[in-house]
Amino acid sequence: MFRELSVAFGFVPDAFGHGVTVPVIKDRLGDASSPNNYRPITLSPVISKIFEYCILHKFEHFFYTDPLQFGFKKRLELFSCFVCSISDC
């Protein structure tokens, strides 16, 4: 019900957009004092991730991607890209 109301009124609680960003070291053997050896990871509230999944599931058929895009798509991987590059897709 909340999902339908959010879609109907275009409203999402501000708290859904808040997260905590923590630094995670890239290379444990690297220089721990160098900022370049860290990457940011944002920890989001679980409820907002569930809501995001529900909305995405409902509207995923509206999203168009190029047939030659292989990253971030279901059932496609690097091997698919390789096969496409050596054959005539």
N, C-alpha and C positions, 0 to 999 in steps of 0.2 A: 504494500500500500504506500509506503514512504517513497519508493522508487517512482511510482506513478504520479504522486503529488509533486515530486521534485521535477520530473519531466514536464508535467502540465504547467507548472508555475515558473520553471527555469530557476529554481532555488536550490542551492546546496549549502549546508551550514559551513560557516567560516572555519570551524574546528576541523573539518575534513581536509582542509588545505594546509594544516599545520603539521610540521614534523620536526624531528630532532636530527641534525646533521652531525655525524661523528666521523673523525678521520680514521681511516684504516690503512695500515702500512702496506705498500705494494710488494716490497722486497725485504724480507726479514734479514737478509745478509747485507743489505745496502745501508746507506747512511741514515740512521734514525733521526738525526737532527735536521735533515734536509726536508723542507716542505714539498719538494718535488717527488719525494718518495712516499707520499700519501695520496689517497684518493678519498673523496667525500662519499659517504653513504648516508642516505636519508631514511630514518626510521619513521614510517607513517603509522597513524592509528589503524588498528585492525579493522574497525568498522568502516573506515573510508576505503580500504582496499576491497572489502566485500562489496560495498556499494559500487565501486568502480567496475568490478567484475560483472555485477548484475547489469549495469548500464551497457557495458561493452557487449555482453552476450545478447542483449536485446537489440542493439543497433549495428552489430558487426556487418550485416549484409549491406549496409549503406556505404561502407568504406571501400574505396576502389584503390587498388595498387597496380602498378605496371606488371605485366606477366614476367618481365625479366628481373623483377625484384625478388631476391631470395632471402635476405635478412629479415628477421622478425615476422616470418610468416609460418603458419602451421604446415607441417608435413614437408617442409623444404629445408635443405641443409646445404653445406658447402659442396658436397658431392653432386647435388642437383645442379648447382652453378657450373661445376666442372664439366659435367656431361653436356650441358647446354652450350658451353663455350667451344667444345670440340665437335659438336654436331650442329645440324641446322634446326634450331628450335622452331 
